[in-house]
Amino acid sequence: MHTPLRRTLGNTKLKTRQDVRRFRKFLKRNYNLQSMALIDIDPDTLRNYLMDYLTSIRTRKGLKYDPETLRSYYLSIQRFL
């Protein structure tokens, strides 16, 4: 039986995986970082990558994301680390 809490935790894990995968694709495309673990990136460098990522990503329609969505992406990556 799936309780609401279990579903929420499953959704959080899924969203975290998706957001981290998207961030890694960004790093590969923009910085040629292919196999480096996020945890191995210098904190100041990672901060710069995150700022670049969060200011450059767009919706499928090419619009900027609202601040809450950007915050959720940031928190997913933070949760992963």
N, C-alpha and C positions, 0 to 999 in steps of 0.2 A: 504494500500500500504506500502511495506517495503522499506524504503530508505536505501542506503548503510550505513549511520551512525547508523540507528536503528539496522541493521543486525550486525554491528560491536559491538555495545553495548550489544546485545544479546549474541554474541559469547564470549565477555569478561566475562559476567556473568556466562555463562556455563563453560568456562575454569576455572574461579575462583572457582566455586562450585566443579568441578572435582578435581582440584589440592588440595583444602582444604580437601576434602573427602579422597584423597590418603594420605595426611599427617596425618590425624586422624587415618587412618588404621595403619600407621607406628607407631604412638604413642601407640595405643592399643596393637599391636603385640610386640613391643620392650620395652615399659615402663609400660604396663598394665594400661594405662590411658584410661578409658572407657567413662565416662560421664562428665569429667571435661571440661568446656568451655575453649577454647584457651585463651580468654581474662583474665581468672582467674589464669593462670600459671604465676609464677614469671618471670619477663622479662629476667633475667640472665639464668634461667633454660630453658625458651623457646628458647633463643639464642643457648644454647647448643644442644637442641633437633633439632633445624633447621640445625645447622652445621652437626650433625650426619646424619640427613635425607639427606641433599644435597650431602654429600660425600659418602653415601652408596647406593643411588638409581641407578638402572641400566635399560637399555632398555630391551625389551622382549628377545633380543638376548644375554643379559648379558653384553653388552658394556656400558661404561660410557657415560653419556650425555655430549654434548658439553656445554661450558660455557654459551652461550646464552639461551639454554633451561633451565639450572639450574637457571639462572637469572629470567626467566619467571615464574618458579615455586615459587621462592622467592617472586617476586612481586605480584603474585596471593595471597599468604598467607598474605603478608603485606596489600594488598588491603582489604582483608577480615577483618583483625584486625582493 
